[in-house]
Amino acid sequence: MLETRQRGAVWLSFGVGAALSALLQLPAVERPGPVLPAGGGPAATALETTSAAQNIPLGTSIASTAMRHGLDPALVLAVIGAESGHDPLAVSPKGAIGLMQILPETAALMGLPEPADPANSLEAGCRYLAALLDIFGGDVELALAAYNAGPGAVRRWGGVPPYRETTTFVRRVAANYRDITGLDVSIATRYTSDASAVF
C-alpha cells in the first residue's frame, strides 16, 4: 500500500500529465518559418525535416496512450526526451524508430509491426515500457535499463548493466522526469498490471 506522501506524488504526476495534455490541445500559434537558403542543400533539408516533425499532432496521444497503459505520462515524456528529443521521425543508427525509439522487432513483439507510423511507435513503446515495469516488479530504474539494454542484460547483471549508454539513459530519463515533475523518477509506479509478460 502506498503511503500518503507517495499517493500524493502519484496523483501529482497524473495531474502534470493531464495538464500537459490540455496544453497540447491548445491551437498552435502561427510563427514565421525559417528563411531557407536558395537552392536548398543540407541546411534546408534539416530545417524541413524538423518542421515536418513538429507538425505531427501527437501531443494528446502521448498522455492518453501512457494513461491507457497505466503509465505515468511524465515518465513517458521523460523517456521520449531521452530517446528521440521529441522527434517522431527520429531513427537511430541501430534502427530504432520514432518518439520512443522502438526497434522494429520489439514493435512486432508488441503486436505493432509498422513502427514507422508515429502512433504505432508510441503505442509499441508504451506497451513495452508497461510490460517491463510489470516484469521488474515496478522498479522504474530496472525497467528503464531493460528498455535500453534489454531485459536479458538486466537479468544477467542482476541490476542496471554497467554499459555507459544504459547508465546515461537511465540518468537522463530521471533528470527529465525531475524537470517535468520536480519529483524522483522512482515514484513513477505502474498503475495497472494488465500487460502480459512477453519475455
HELIX and SHEET records of a PDB file:
HELIX    1   1 THR A    4  LEU A   24  1                                  21    
HELIX    2   2 PRO A   42  GLN A   54  1                                  13    
HELIX    3   3 GLY A   59  ARG A   68  1                                  10    
HELIX    4   4 PRO A   73  SER A   84  1                                  12    
HELIX    5   5 PRO A  104  LEU A  109  1                                   6    
HELIX    6   6 PRO A  118  ILE A  135  1                                  18    
HELIX    7   7 VAL A  140  ALA A  149  1                                  10    
HELIX    8   8 PRO A  151  TRP A  157  1                                   7    
HELIX    9   9 ARG A  164  THR A  181  1                                  18    
HELIX   10  10 VAL A  185  ILE A  187  5                                   3    
END                                                                             
